[in-house]
């Protein structure tokens, strides 16, 4: 589970556990767990958001999803989804083995995240 959690954190932040900033006991999971939700979203790899925004703009119709209100709603949902996935990664990389989530728990949480943010998965 630890590796799965690390993979999630790497994919969403584009940071590797071997990056220079992770020295003297600082790890990717410790780095992220010290942040609040707003800070977490700021360290997310922009390609995660930019790629979806490009797709959304090129395929949107004249409905509200193409306007400012729709974009704001999407960004709120995207930030919530990203924070949820990062928290999931942190639960999978807990220092104590008995505190780590099982694969069943992680899979269930990913399904819940997908269900709660359908606009991001279409």
C-alpha positions in Angstrom: 0.0 0.0 0.0 2.9 2.3 0.7 4.0 2.2 -2.9 0.5 2.8 -4.2 0.2 5.9 -2.0 3.6 7.1 -3.1 2.5 6.6 -6.7 -0.6 8.7 -6.2 1.4 11.5 -4.6 4.0 11.4 -7.3 1.4 11.5 -10.1 -0.4 14.5 -8.7 2.6 16.5 -7.6 5.2 15.5 -10.2 7.7 15.2 -7.4 9.8 12.1 -6.7 10.7 10.9 -3.3 14.3 11.3 -4.4 14.0 15.0 -5.3 16.6 17.3 -3.7 14.0 19.0 -1.3 13.5 15.6 0.4 16.5 15.5 2.7 17.2 15.2 6.4 14.1 13.1 7.2 11.7 15.0 5.0 9.7 12.8 2.7 7.1 13.4 0.0 4.3 12.3 2.4 5.6 14.4 5.3 6.0 17.4 3.0 2.3 17.1 1.9 0.9 16.1 5.3 2.3 19.4 6.8 0.1 21.4 4.3 -3.5 22.4 4.6 -5.8 21.7 1.7 -5.2 25.1 0.0 -1.5 24.6 0.0 -1.8 21.0 -1.3 -3.6 22.3 -4.4 -0.9 24.8 -5.1 1.8 22.1 -5.3 -0.2 19.9 -7.7 1.4 19.4 -11.1 -0.3 22.0 -13.3 -0.5 19.5 -16.2 -3.2 17.7 -14.2 -5.5 20.8 -14.3 -4.3 22.4 -17.6 -4.8 19.2 -19.6 -8.4 19.0 -18.4 -9.1 22.7 -19.0 -7.8 22.5 -22.5 -10.1 19.5 -23.2 -13.1 21.2 -21.5 -12.7 24.4 -23.5 -12.2 22.6 -26.9 -15.3 20.4 -26.3 -17.7 22.7 -24.5 -21.0 23.9 -25.9 -22.8 27.1 -25.2 -24.1 25.9 -21.8 -23.1 27.2 -18.5 -20.1 24.9 -18.3 -18.3 27.1 -20.9 -18.8 30.3 -18.9 -17.2 31.8 -15.8 -19.7 30.1 -13.4 -19.1 26.7 -14.9 -15.3 27.2 -14.8 -15.4 28.3 -11.2 -17.6 25.3 -10.3 -15.2 23.0 -12.2 -12.1 24.5 -10.4 -13.8 24.0 -7.0 -14.6 20.4 -7.8 -11.1 19.8 -9.2 -9.5 21.2 -6.1 -11.7 19.1 -3.9 -11.0 16.0 -5.9 -7.2 16.7 -5.9 -7.2 17.2 -2.2 -9.1 14.0 -1.7 -6.7 12.0 -3.8 -3.7 13.5 -2.0 -5.3 12.7 1.4 -5.8 9.1 0.1 -2.2 8.9 -0.9 -1.2 10.1 2.6 -3.4 7.5 4.2 -1.7 4.8 2.2 1.8 6.1 3.2 1.2 6.3 6.9 4.4 5.6 8.9 2.7 2.9 11.0 1.7 -0.2 9.1 -1.5 -0.6 11.1 -2.5 3.0 10.2 -2.2 2.4 6.5 -5.4 1.8 4.5 -6.0 -1.5 2.8 -6.3 -1.7 -1.0 -10.0 -2.4 -0.5 -10.4 0.9 1.5 -8.3 2.8 -1.1 -10.3 1.4 -4.0 -13.6 2.3 -2.3 -12.4 5.8 -1.6 -11.3 6.3 -5.2 -14.7 5.2 -6.3 -16.3 7.7 -3.9 -14.1 10.5 -5.2 -15.0 9.6 -8.8 -18.7 9.5 -7.9 -18.6 12.8 -6.1 -16.8 14.6 -8.9 -18.4 13.3 -12.1 -17.5 16.5 -14.0 -13.9 15.6 -13.8 -14.2 12.0 -15.1 -16.3 12.6 -18.2 
